[in-house]
């Protein structure tokens, strides 16, 4: 899940391009009323689809970067205020990594320091259940970097940025073909050294540069926001955590053809019957979650990688590629190949 507070920035971009944002919301089965409740949680997978759909229609593969670079402190609510009032840039990155779940639930993130080489790394990774996440990844990278740059009152850039997806290759000028302007957008927003197709998203910094005071630092406000964030994390629902844990285990076990109820229950240290009952109480079941994860992973691999369709079938735990093809037709109303062709710029 994700707070709806990220949507107004996307809405402003979409409407500036002359597109109908309400229609886009309908395309991903989101109610327009979400715009009236910025602090409510909405499905993260749907927001990922919304970002990808908007970028595709705008013919702007760098859209997430552009929107992220326009984000100012506080526009995403508590997490933004927490980061912008931190004493130093290092503190800001630490709280962003530690409390990201008050904005995105169940995203894997962290902040590490290597005292030998003097480098610090902020990293994040979405669960496999969020199959469409390229634009969200670029949005996060750009918004974090731009906020630090604004708060440090400098022309600071990270040493390196790694992103898990392919390089953007389409802007309004080239209409999806790729050009020097696409690379210029990437360099201008996140810095000169950017690597794509990496196993995890991360921003690497010089630790000493992060020790400078934040221009926007406010110790009293920071303490209040930190206390609020701690209480928010405590109040996250157990049901969301359980469903996320099950989906994560399914995604990890699919490729090994081991995504069965017993193996997942064992991994979560739960009796099979208990896991079944808890899922039932939340209106779902194990088979439904397996199907959802398979569809989500298939969407991502077909859209964002050049992996052979046969290999994708095995990655999803299908022994026979023809079974995957039939499943894809149920999900997408077309073959895996046609789906890939239609969603690639």
N, C-alpha and C positions, 0 to 999 in steps of 0.2 A: 504494500500500500504506500501511497505518497500523499502529502498534503496538497490540496488544491491550490495553495498559494503560488505554485510554480506556473499555473495556467495563464494568468493575466499577461505575462511577458510574451508567451507564445501567441496569445490572442492579438496583442498589439502588432506583432510581426505579421501574422496571417492577414489581418485586416489592412495593413499597410501595403500588402501585395495585391489587394483587391479581391481577396478570397472570403468566403462565407465561413466564419468560425463555427457558427451554430451547426451548419451542415457537416463540418468535420467532426464535431462532437457526436452527431447522430451516426456517422459512419463507424465509429468505434463503440457505439451503444452507451454513450455517456449522456447524462441528463444535463441540459443547459443550466439547471439550478445550481450546479457545482460552483459556478462562478460567483454565486452569492454567499458561499460558505467557504472562504479561503483556508480555514484551519481544519476543515473536515478531511478525512482520509478518503481517497478514491483509488481504484485498482491501478497498481503500478504498471501492469502489463498493458492496460488500456491507454495510459498516458504515453508509454513507449510507442504504441501503435499510432497515437495521435501525432507525436513528434515526427515519426517516419512518414506518415501520410502527408503532413504539411510540407515537409522537405521535398517529397516526391512531386507534389503538385506545383510547388514554387520553383522546381528545377534548381534547387539550391542544396547541394550535398554538404555545405558548410553551415547550414542553418543553425545547428546546435551551438556552434562556436560563436556565431554572431549574437544570438540571444543571450548566451552566457556572459559575453563581454559587456552587455548592457545592464546586467543585474547589479543593483546597488545593495549595500548592507541593509538588512531588515526586510527586504522584499519577500524573502521566503520565511518570514516569521521568526520564531524563537531561535532557530539554529543560526540564522544570519546575524541577529542581534548579539548572540553569544560570541560569535567569532569577531565581530567588529569592535566589541568592547574589551576584548582580551588585552592583557598588558603588552605582549610581544607577538610577533608573527609566529614564533614557535608555539606559543600558547594557543593562538588561533587555530593552527593546524591540529594540535592535540585535541582540542574540544570538537573540531569538525569531525575528526576521525572517531572520537569516543562517543559523540552524541548524535551522529548522523541519523540514527534510528528515530529521532523525534521528527524528522522530515521524511525519510525513506525507511519504512520498516523492513527489517530482515536483509539489509544490504551488508555485505562483508567489507569492512574497512579497517584501517589501522595507520599508525604513524610509528616509524622506526628510525633510530639514529645509529650510525656507524661511527664510533669514535676513532677508528683507525684512519679512515679516509676523509672524515669530516663531512660526510654527506647525510642528509635526512631524506626519508622517503614517505610520502603520503600515498596510500593505495586504496583502491576500492574495486569491488566486483559485484555485479548483480547476480542473483540466482538464475539458473537456467530457465526457470519458469517465466522470466522476462525475456522473451525471445527477440524482441525488437528494441534494441538499446543503443544503437550507434549514435543517434542524435543525443540521447540522454548522456552518454559518456562524454561527448564533446561539450555539451552544455555544462556538465559538472567541472570538467577541466578548465574551461574558459572562465566560469564564474568564480572558482576558487582563486585562480591566478589574478583575475582582474580585481577582486576584492582585496587581496593582499597588496597588490600594486597601489591601489587607491589609499589604503590605510597606512602604507609605509611611505606614501608621498614620494615615490621614486619611480624610475624607469626599470624597475626590477623585473627579471625574467628567471624562471627556473633553469637549472643546468640541463635537464632533459625531461621530456614527457613521453611516456609509453602508453599506447592505446591498443586495445585488443582487436580492433576491427581494421578493415582495409582503409587505405588513404582516401579522403574525399576526392571525388573526381567529377564534380559538376557544380557550376555556379550559374547565375542568371545570364552571364555573358556567353558561356560555352554550351549551355543547355544540356549538361550531362556528359559532354565528351571529355572534359578535363582540360585545364589550361594553366598558364603561369599564374593567373589571378587566384586560382584555387590554392596553390601553394603559398602565395603571398598572404592570403587570409590566415592560413594556418600559422605561418611564421609570425605575422603581426600580432596575433592574439596570444598564442601559447609559447612563442619563442622559436629560435632557429633549429634546434635539435629535437625533432619529433620522430618517433619510431612507431610504425603500425604493425598490425598482425602479431602483437605480443600476447603472452599468456595472461597478463593482468594489466589493469590500468594503474598508472602511478605517475606521480610528479616528484622529481628528484631535485633537491635543493642543496645549496651550500649552508651547512648548519650555522656558521658564524653570521651569515647575512640575515638569519631569522631572529637574531637576538635583539635587533633594534626595536625601540618602543613603537607601538602602534599610534599613529596620529589620532585615531578615534578611540583610544583606550579610555575606559571609565571604570575604575575599580569597584565602585558601589553598584553600578548597573551590572557589571560582570558577575559579581557575587549573587545578585538577585536572579539573573538569568540562569546561572549555573544551578542554583537550588531548584528553580522551576524545571530545568532540563532533567535533573535527577528524578524528580517526582514524575515527570512525563514517562521516562523510561520504565519506572516501576509500575506504572499503570497500563503498560501495553498488554493487550489481552493474551491470555494463554492460548486461545483458539488460533490466533494468527501465528503464534510461535510454533504450535504443533503442525499446522498445515504446511508452514514453510519448511520445518524440519523434515517432514515426510517427503515433500517435493524435492528437497535437496538430496536426500538419500536415494530417491528414485533416479534422479538425473545422474548421480555418480555411479549407480549400479547398472544402468541400462546397457552401457557399452560392454559390460561383462556378462550380460544375459542373466543377471542375478537380481533383477528388480521385482522380487516377489514379497508377499506379505510377511513371511517368516523372517527373511533376511533384513528387511527394514525394521521390523519390530525388535529384532535382536540388536541392531545398530542403535536404536533409541532406548534400549534397555527396558522394553515394555513387553508384557505378555501379549500374544496375538489377539486374544479376546478383548483385552483392555484397549488396544489400539483401535480395533474395529468399533468398539462401543463409543470411544471418544470421537472418532470421525463421524459416526452416525449421529451423535448428539449435535454435531456442527453441520449437519445436512449434506454430508458427502460420504464417499467410501473409497477404499484403496484403488479399485479398478478405475474409477472416475479420475483420480489424481494421476494415475499412470498414463491414461489417455491424454489428459491435459498437458502433462510434461512432454510427452512424445510430440504432440502437435506444436508446442512452443519451441522445443529444440529444433524440430524440423524446419519451422519458419525461419529461425535464425540461421541455421546452416545453409539453407537454400538461398537466403537473401544476402548473407554477409560473407560467405566463403565460396571457394571454387572446388570444394570437396566433391568427388564423384558421387552420383546418386546412389550407386551400389554401396559405397562406403558409408553414406549417411544412413542407409537402411540398417547396416550392421551397428553403427553408432547408437541407433535407437533400440537395439536389442532384437531386431528382426533377423531370423535365420534365412528367410527367403525375401529377396528384394521385391518380388511381386506382391507380397503381403503389404509391404510399405507403400507401394504404388496404389493399391486399393484403399488403404487408410488415407493417403494423401488426397485422393479423389473425394472421400467423405468430408475431409476437413476443408479443402480449398475449392471443390467442384471443378478441379482440373488436375492434370498430371503434375508430378514434381517438376519435370522439365519446363512445362508451360508456366507454372508458378514462378520459377526462377527467372525465366525470360521476362515475365511481366513486371517483376519487382526489382530488376537490376537496371541502373541508369545506363 
